Amino acid sequence: MVNEFPQALSIAGSDSGGGAGMQADLKTMQMRHVFATTVLVAITAQNTLGVQDSMPLPPAMIDAQFASLNDDLQIRACKTGMLADVPTVECVVANLQKYDFGPVIVDPVMIAKGGAPLLADDAIEIVKKRLLPLATLITPNLPEAERLTGMQVESKEEMVTVGHRLQDLGAKNVLVKGGHFDQSGLAQDFVLLDNDESFWMTSPRFDTIRTHGTGDTISACITAELAKGVPLETAIRTGKAYVTATIRDGIEVGHGHGPLNHWA
Ligand code: PLP
């Protein structure tokens, strides 16, 4: 059937530099052989050196994009990325409640690696109270997990605890990304599923600054796999393998935190 090619949705901000945000989502979904659709919620003027400017889009324009997709496409999985501010988070939550775009992957983007805020401080509470309960899977890094739960995470035991806290906040499944830990040359992530099963995923830590867009990429890959009907655990493992390869085989673009290599 014409309409049955796997279709996924990225609800995110753009990165003019092409390395993170919606651009990373599009590149990832394309590489995973999934048709990528988008709801753009904010624009950033950005390159590998940092974010120079950003602007959220009006909620009415965000509503219009959701309505257009709902009227025509058959989206089987969606993800959220940069959500900018309170009106944007409220608008995205309302649309996710209104339409069924399949499993919802929430990447609770807060601060870019260069330090630029991508979510207003006063929006964190709404993400926690209203977006998390809609999440099939939440994919925080450690600083994001700490902000959402108010607990400090400094050990593997605390990664497990924070995973359970995030589940208590309403996220069905949790992927806590341990990339910010500097432990024994490994990047270790903790996964807690809604059937109470859990597992660790480990990859080598590469000595590189070409890590711009890693969070977007792993969550986009998981979303793409879910759109194809792949079970969640397999999708998460595929996401980890995909992002590991894109970091390992970095490409020379820009003068700062370089982008990933999606052809890896
Ligand atoms: N810019 C946008 C629009 C993003 O959505 C993100 C991450 O989600 C970033 C920048 C940050 O990317 P990184 O922290 O990997 O450099």
Residues whose N, C-alpha, C, O or C-beta is under 5 A from the ligand:
A	BS01	PLP	G13 S14 D15 A20 G21 T44 G81 M82 V109 I111 A112 K113 T211 H212 G213 T214 G215 D216
